[in-house]
Amino acid sequence: MAPLTTGAIQAILREFSQQRAGRGRYATAAGGGSGITATGGVISDYEVSGTYYRAHIFTSTGTLNVPTVTGPGLVEYLVVGGGGGGGFGDNVGGGGGAGGLRTNLSGHPLALNESPFPVSPGPYTVTVGAGGVGAAPKGPGTSGTNSVFGPGPVTSQGGGGGGGPAAVGINGGSGGGGGSFPNGGPYAGGIGNRQTGTSTPAPTQGNSGGTGQHVAGNWEGSGGGGGAGGTGGNGAPGPGSASYGGVGVQVAIAGPAPTTTGVGGLNPPTSQYQWFAGGGGGAPRGVGGAGQADAVGTTARAGAGSGGPGGGGTPGGNATASTGSGGGGTGWTGGPGGSGGSGIVVVRYQIGQLTATAKATGGAISFFGGKTIHIFTSTGTFATEPNWTAATVEYFIVGGGGGGGDYGAGGGGAGGILNGTTPIGAHPISYAVTIAAGGVGANNGSNGGDGALGGTTTFGPGPISIGGGGGGGSFPPPRGGNGGVSGGGAGSDGGASWTGGTATGAPHPGSYPYPASPAAGWGHPGGSQPSYPGSGGGGGAGSAGSGPPGAAGNGLQVPTTFKDPKAAYGDPAPGAPLPGGFYFAGGGAGGLPYVSSRSGGFGGGGGTGTGNGSNALTSTGGGGGGAGGSPPGARGGNGGSGIVLIAYPS
């Protein structure tokens, strides 16, 4: 891409200003949109006050491909880094800081410090940051990783991990909350990007975490993680109190704020979605239970979409995937800290018109092949509109992937897949859509441990639901977990023969296009390992995992209905039997000790290696990778969250 001249830059700046005022050459539908064609991510086409937009939503790393540009080619963006993991204190641990948030969305207060972003024909890399891991054993949570939209690039820092015992929170996009310790402190929260003033990338992204402190009576209070909209709360001065996470921020870039559900976090006081980057709640001492997630920042509450605090034997709450929010801190005997939420990147531009009118709300909405398609990557609501006529909808539903084990470990099993049709009656009808979280990878150090079971995804009458994959086994215990649909692989144990987890799903039919799935969904068992050293791969929706060297089972490709060429969701799966990507629910690879990295099954499964197991791709239901046998403190990868796709005649 050739560098822009000074005159061209000035023209773009004038056009950007006019677009914000609604007067630009490309500001109205009648003017032909922005002159941009692009592909990539989940597509959302919508209208606001007579202006039409297309948003590309990336919940996993990918590419925005721009074939043609006419005119200045200005796009608006939201870039949120991965949230930090919650701390695990000797008595209390700090909440994870939210990932940094940057946006140049027209009219948004945070856009004042951002610049116009012109695109030229070519590829733009999109990197979606992973959430940090909650601490276990006791210590600080790990920080989230950066999200990037480029070239340019626009970079948002990962959130800082929450502090552990006698430890300050970690600096980040937003800082993690400070930990605490008897007769010690105060322990400061991590510094947020906005407060540093000198950090790279630019300091416009988030706020500092709260302070953890010891108070009279041997009660400690940890700090909440900072959020994009406010600082984390300080440790409370009494038993049983939790500090709140810093407030998140709403950025309505994926669709109209009142009707776009299932993108970002929900703010209960406003009943609206598209909230991002809330800080994780800090742990109280001696009180269990997670805090309620909202964006108001009131006492004992966490930021929008963030993890609530744990304590008194309760783990910290995990943040919602694709929000960049911080994980909840935990303390005393609670462990582990909550995992931070993965980040998100959304890019939007104006288009000339919509090719159809949606007859329902919820999720990201696009139009392809005479069908209207709704895609949910976060929990929301599918609700009919007054123009709805009774129709049969086609659905494709994926459960959460299981987490990988953590020492010479088996890979996590994939979430199950349900696909079929169901009638939806006359308006008004609404259905809750629940998107499963992926199971957290085991993180028990040299003692080993199984990964967690993936969650259940639901939609529609009944409701229609599909379970998650089983967690990968480790050394010891040696057996992989049984999945709701796909089983996890077995881990190593000296000289013994152990089996992978079983699956309740039915074997797939073996040819494409697939028939409607049975009620139990598609799923396969995890691989066994007959002798030391060895580990099994997690089962996938399309095939079983195998024993050493721990190959994972493959996933399945979506039906033709959902293969919109403008979009690119699921796993691209280069080299898969069916070309073109759109794969889901691949198993996680096993972590055979001392062997170089291997990839998980087609469909978003995690890879593995001699160290930590890789996380599965978000919004694919893939299983997490099992950790290798070296170093002994390696942890398993997290399973991927689920997804719901719904289509009906336009």
Secondary structure, DSSP 8 states (H G I E B T S, - for coil): -----HHHHHHHHHHHHHHHTT-STTSSGGGTTTSEEEE-BEEEEEEETTEEEEEEEESSSEEEEEEEE-SS-EEEEEEE-------EESS---------EEE--TT-GGGGG---EE--SEEEEEE--------SSSB-------EEETTTTEEE--------TT-----BSS-------TT---B----BHHHHSS-SS-S-S------BEEETTTEEE-----BTTB------SSTT--------EE---SS-TTT--SSSEEETTTTEEEEE--------SS--S---B-SS--TT-B-TT------TT-------TTTT-----EETT----------EEEEEEEES--SS--SEESSEEEEETTEEEEEESSSEEEEE-TT---EEEEEEEE-------SSS--------EEEEEEEE-SSS-EEEEB----------GGG---------EEETTTTEEE--------SSS-S----SSS-------TT--B------SB---SSSS-----TT-B------B-SSS-------SSS---STTT-----EE--GGG--TT-B-SB--TT-SSSS--EE--------TT---B---TTT---B-SSS-----TTTT-------SSSTT---------EEEEEEE-
